[in-house]
């Protein structure tokens, strides 16, 4: 039986500057993202789209959703497989193409997880679980661009 999970966020535009959208350069792209019981996220658009680079933007939030969903599934699968992970970091990257029409899209993302495990005999298994984590990841299953993985496994 399917189980539905519901999510809620509120987005409030904070960049009116008193004049609203009287002209494309007359307003800020700043906004606040809220979800019940969680800290607010101050966000904006990316700099090429007249945004505030000191704030998160939709593109980095999408990439972080891909990377964190992958990590959480990966840790789950390692736990199930008896692989003890003691550290996990990732410097995920993505490419977004914006054609002359102005309507862009992500063309790919690459995760670069560096995983520390305790047992050298499980390196191959640990590396193979990234593919399975990608298959399980809710976010990866919801986007239409490929997600590549370039893992590094360290034993410590």
C-alpha positions in Angstrom: 0.0 0.0 0.0 1.3 3.5 -0.9 1.9 5.9 2.0 1.6 9.6 1.3 3.9 12.1 3.2 2.9 15.7 3.1 5.2 18.7 3.3 4.6 22.4 3.9 6.7 25.4 3.3 5.8 29.1 3.3 7.6 31.5 1.0 7.4 35.2 1.8 8.9 37.8 -0.5 10.9 40.4 1.5 12.4 42.5 -1.3 9.7 45.0 -2.2 11.7 48.0 -1.2 8.4 50.0 -1.0 8.1 50.3 -4.8 7.2 46.7 -5.6 7.8 45.4 -9.1 7.6 48.8 -10.8 10.7 47.7 -12.9 12.9 44.7 -13.2 15.8 46.4 -11.3 13.5 48.1 -8.7 13.1 45.1 -6.4 15.2 42.6 -4.5 14.8 38.9 -5.0 15.1 38.3 -1.2 12.6 36.0 0.4 12.2 33.8 3.5 11.4 30.1 3.4 9.7 28.7 6.5 8.5 25.3 7.5 6.7 24.6 10.8 9.0 23.9 13.7 12.2 24.7 11.7 14.5 27.7 11.4 13.8 30.1 8.6 16.0 30.2 5.5 16.9 33.6 4.1 17.0 33.2 0.4 17.4 35.1 -2.9 18.0 34.4 -6.5 21.5 33.7 -7.8 23.8 36.6 -8.7 23.3 36.4 -12.5 19.6 36.8 -11.8 20.0 39.9 -9.7 20.1 38.1 -6.4 22.0 38.4 -3.1 25.0 36.0 -3.1 25.0 35.9 0.7 21.7 34.0 0.7 20.7 30.5 -0.4 19.1 30.3 -3.9 16.8 27.8 -5.4 19.5 26.2 -7.4 21.8 25.5 -4.4 18.8 24.4 -2.4 17.9 21.8 -5.1 21.5 20.5 -5.2 21.6 20.3 -1.4 18.3 18.3 -1.5 19.8 15.8 -4.0 23.1 15.5 -2.0 21.5 15.2 1.5 18.8 12.7 0.3 21.6 10.6 -1.2 23.6 10.8 2.0 20.7 9.7 4.2 19.9 6.7 2.0 23.6 5.8 1.8 24.0 5.8 5.6 20.8 3.7 5.9 22.1 1.2 3.4 25.6 1.0 5.1 23.9 0.5 8.4 21.9 -2.4 7.0 25.0 -3.9 5.4 27.1 -3.8 8.5 29.4 -1.0 7.2 30.3 1.4 10.0 30.6 4.9 8.5 32.4 7.3 10.9 32.5 10.4 8.6 30.7 11.5 5.4 31.3 14.7 3.4 30.3 15.7 -0.1 31.1 18.7 -2.3 28.3 18.3 -4.8 28.3 20.1 -8.1 25.7 20.7 -10.8 25.4 22.3 -14.2 22.4 24.4 -15.2 22.0 25.6 -18.8 20.1 28.7 -19.6 19.5 29.1 -23.4 18.7 32.4 -25.0 15.0 31.8 -24.3 15.8 32.4 -20.6 14.1 29.2 -19.4 16.9 27.1 -17.9 17.2 23.6 -16.6 19.7 21.4 -14.7 21.6 19.1 -17.1 23.4 17.1 -14.5 24.7 16.8 -10.9 27.7 15.1 -9.6 28.1 14.0 -6.0 31.6 13.7 -4.6 31.1 11.8 -1.3 34.2 11.1 0.8 33.2 8.3 3.2 35.3 7.0 6.1 34.6 3.5 7.2 36.2 1.2 9.8 36.7 -2.0 7.8 39.0 -2.2 4.7 37.4 -5.4 3.5 34.1 -3.5 2.9 35.5 -0.8 0.6 34.0 -2.3 -2.6 30.6 -2.9 -1.0 30.6 0.7 0.5 31.4 2.1 -2.9 28.7 0.0 -4.6 26.0 1.2 -2.2 26.1 4.7 -3.8 24.2 3.3 -6.9 21.6 1.7 -4.7 21.2 4.9 -2.6 20.6 6.8 -5.9 17.9 4.3 -6.8 16.2 4.7 -3.4 16.6 8.5 -3.0 13.2 10.3 -3.2 14.7 13.5 -4.6 16.8 11.7 -7.2 13.7 9.9 -8.3 11.9 13.2 -8.7 14.3 15.1 -10.9 14.8 14.6 -14.7 18.6 15.2 -14.9 21.2 12.5 -14.3 23.0 12.3 -11.0 26.6 11.0 -11.2 28.7 9.7 -8.3 32.4 10.0 -7.8 32.9 8.5 -4.3 36.1 8.2 -2.3 36.2 5.6 0.5 38.8 6.0 3.3 39.5 3.5 6.1 40.2 4.9 9.5 
